[in-house]
Amino acid sequence: MTETVFLSIAYIESKPDRAARTLESLNAEDAAELMVSVPLRIAAVAFGHMNPWSGARCIENMPPERAGGIIEHMPFLDAAALLRMASDANRSAILGNLPTKLARAIKTSLTFPRGTVGAHMDKLAPSLQATQTVADAIKFARQKRRPRGDIIFLTDAGRTYLGEVHISELLRHDGKALLAEIMETDIQAVLARSSLSAVESNPAWGRQSVLPVVGRKGNFLGALSRAEMDASLARHFSDEHHAGGNVLMKNMAVGYAVTVYGLLKMILHAAPACDQGESS
């Protein structure tokens, strides 16, 4: 074991949060190269304290079997959060190197039924820990580690959703200030398993264009935008409308056939009576 690796292990074990921030400051290739050299258990500690987006970029630069070994040593919610941020191809490769039971459990946790919030949420919604600083958030934003939007969602060390901060507000505060000190906490998250129709009437839409999405334990999973919700509900309504139209036409055709059949029966029953009247 080289001195560099020995020092890295000691640093991660004694100051995992600082070690995670250091890894996040490196490019993904360099961070991956460093983490390949340390024991799986130690690497898992570091990844557990990293931002999921940064952790996913790092682990994607490792061989799938090494990445799977690290994931196997991580707490379940941390592992799922990291793999949620990975690309489909890398996620599949890593899951293929996990024990079957664990791989199935993680895959299930990342899958949501059609028509639910989870099926339409932005899985790459940016999040940081509330114990990180304004400077950390500014650096995160400048590295363009967010797909879109002005919001960074904040969690605790266990991934529980706590609040949010607007990127446009960061420059108004001291860089050393903790995000917990400036975050907004009055935005209630929506459950991933809720139906879109159930959250459509959420009063928060009156002042928010994006809402945080959480799991049953309050763990942050992503974000649902008003635009995506409206578009999804519109598509659902359109599908139902077309399906309903086909059923209506079928029912009208059946009704017409029954009516014609009834009229024919009336005519046939009436015919003998008319013949008798004419003969008398």
HELIX and SHEET records of a PDB file:
HELIX    1   1 GLU A    3  SER A   14  1                                  12    
HELIX    2   2 PRO A   16  SER A   25  1                                  10    
HELIX    3   3 ALA A   28  VAL A   36  1                                   9    
HELIX    4   4 LEU A   40  HIS A   49  1                                  10    
HELIX    5   5 PRO A   52  ILE A   59  1                                   8    
HELIX    6   6 PRO A   64  GLU A   72  1                                   9    
HELIX    7   7 PHE A   76  ARG A   84  1                                   9    
HELIX    8   8 ASP A   88  LEU A   95  1                                   8    
HELIX    9   9 THR A  100  SER A  109  1                                  10    
HELIX   10  10 VAL A  117  HIS A  120  1                                   4    
HELIX   11  11 VAL A  134  ARG A  142  1                                   9    
HELIX   12  12 ILE A  167  LEU A  170  1                                   4    
HELIX   13  13 LEU A  179  ILE A  182  1                                   4    
HELIX   14  14 LEU A  196  VAL A  199  1                                   4    
HELIX   15  15 PRO A  203  GLY A  206  5                                   4    
HELIX   16  16 ARG A  226  SER A  279  1                                  54    
SHEET    1   A 3 SER A 127  GLN A 129  0                                        
SHEET    2   A 3 ILE A 151  THR A 155  1                                        
SHEET    3   A 3 TYR A 161  HIS A 166 -1                                        
SHEET    1   B 3 VAL A 190  LEU A 191  0                                        
SHEET    2   B 3 VAL A 210  VAL A 214  1                                        
SHEET    3   B 3 PHE A 220  SER A 225 -1                                        
END                                                                             
